[in-house]
Each structure stands twice: as structure tokens, then as C-alpha cells.
């Protein structure tokens, strides 16, 4: 496990599909080369806050 990490929270990604975007969400329709690169090079997991000051991280 690395001694340092960067946590990126992407708020507002849950959106609805729009007809004028070909029935895609804005994120699906967008060109996202930087996010795509981060996803390729990084890792992901789920964060569950148990209580203040204590977190459970599942990868």
C-alpha cells in the first residue's frame, strides 16, 4: 500500500439521460480524456463512513 494517495470525489455524476444528447447522460456524452487517464492509471473502491474519525475503505 502506498504511503500517500489522492482521493478524488466527483460530485454530481448521477444525472439523467437527455434526448438531445442521444439518450446519454452529460457525462456519457462528454469527452473526458483526463478522467479516462486517471481511471486507467488509478484504482477505485467504495468508501463507507462508519462514524466521525473512523472510516472503512473497501477496494
Beta strands, then each sheet from edge to edge (+ up, - down):
strand 1: 46-51
strand 2: 54-58
sheet 1: 1+ 2-
end
